[in-house]
C-alpha cells in the first residue's frame, strides 16, 4: 500500500474517531453549532513533516460544543541502504483539552505506544501554542523532547 493511501486511511480513522467521541459525549445534539470564534484559531487539521515525511497529524474540532480531537504519530524508520519511510501508528483520542485563546493543553494515552512495556504508562501531556494564523508549536510537557512546528489546514 503506498504511503499516500496509508496516510488517507489514517486520517479517515482519525476523523471517524473524533466524530465517534463527539457522538458519544454527554449533551450531544444533532444540531451542531458553528465554529466558535473563541476556538476557531485552534480548530482544524494540524500537521508536521520531518525530512519530507509525515510525522504528526492532529485533528481538533468543537463539534458538539466542546473541544475534542485525535492525534496520529508516525514512525520513521530506514532499512540499511534504503531511504527513510514513515508509517502511521494508531490514532489516539485527546482528552482533558483546555484552550486559553492561544495555547491548547491536552493529554494522550501512552498505553498502546510500545506495548507491552507501556501498558501501564500514565498519559502524556502536550501543549500546542498558536504562533501565527496557521502555525503552532507542539511540545510534550515536562519532557526532554523537541518542539515541532505544525501547519494548520481546514478540514
Residue pairs with C-beta under 8 A, 6 or more apart in sequence:
3 53
3 54
3 85
3 86
6 87
6 88
7 54
7 57
7 88
10 57
10 72
10 88
10 91
11 45
11 57
11 59
11 72
13 72
13 91
14 57
14 59
14 70
14 71
14 72
14 91
15 59
15 155
17 70
17 91
17 93
18 59
18 61
18 68
18 69
18 70
18 93
19 63
21 68
21 70
21 93
22 28
22 61
22 63
22 64
22 68
23 64
25 64
25 66
25 68
27 64
27 65
28 64
29 64
29 65
32 63
32 64
33 62
33 63
33 65
35 43
35 62
36 62
38 99
38 101
39 62
39 67
39 99
41 101
41 102
41 130
42 60
42 67
42 99
42 104
42 128
42 130
43 60
43 61
43 62
44 59
44 60
44 152
44 153
44 154
44 155
45 57
45 58
45 59
45 152
45 153
45 154
45 155
46 56
46 57
46 58
46 59
46 60
46 128
46 136
46 138
46 150
46 151
46 152
47 54
47 56
47 57
47 58
47 150
47 151
47 153
48 54
48 55
48 56
48 138
48 148
48 149
48 150
48 151
49 55
50 76
51 76
51 84
53 74
53 76
53 84
53 85
53 86
54 74
54 86
54 88
55 73
55 74
55 76
55 86
55 148
56 71
56 72
56 73
56 74
56 138
56 148
56 150
57 71
57 72
57 74
58 69
58 70
58 71
58 72
58 94
58 128
58 138
58 150
59 69
59 70
59 71
59 155
60 67
60 68
60 69
60 94
60 97
60 104
61 67
61 68
61 69
61 155
62 68
66 97
67 97
67 99
67 104
68 93
68 94
68 97
69 93
69 94
69 97
69 106
70 91
70 92
70 93
70 94
71 91
71 92
71 94
71 108
71 126
72 88
72 89
72 90
72 91
72 92
73 88
73 89
74 86
74 87
74 88
74 89
75 86
75 87
75 88
75 89
76 84
76 85
76 86
77 84
77 85
77 87
78 84
78 85
89 113
90 112
92 108
92 109
92 112
93 108
93 109
94 106
94 107
94 108
94 126
95 106
95 107
95 108
95 109
95 123
96 105
96 106
96 107
97 104
97 105
97 106
98 104
98 105
98 106
99 105
102 129
102 130
103 127
103 128
103 129
103 130
104 127
104 128
104 130
105 125
105 126
105 127
105 128
105 141
106 125
106 126
106 128
107 123
107 124
107 125
107 126
108 123
108 124
108 126
109 123
109 124
110 118
110 121
110 122
110 123
110 124
111 118
111 119
111 120
111 121
112 118
113 121
124 140
124 143
125 140
125 141
125 142
126 138
126 139
126 140
126 141
127 138
127 139
127 141
128 136
128 137
128 138
128 150
129 136
129 137
129 139
130 136
131 137
131 149
134 151
134 152
134 153
135 149
135 150
135 151
135 152
136 149
136 150
136 152
137 147
137 148
137 149
137 150
138 147
138 148
138 149
138 150
139 145
139 147
139 148
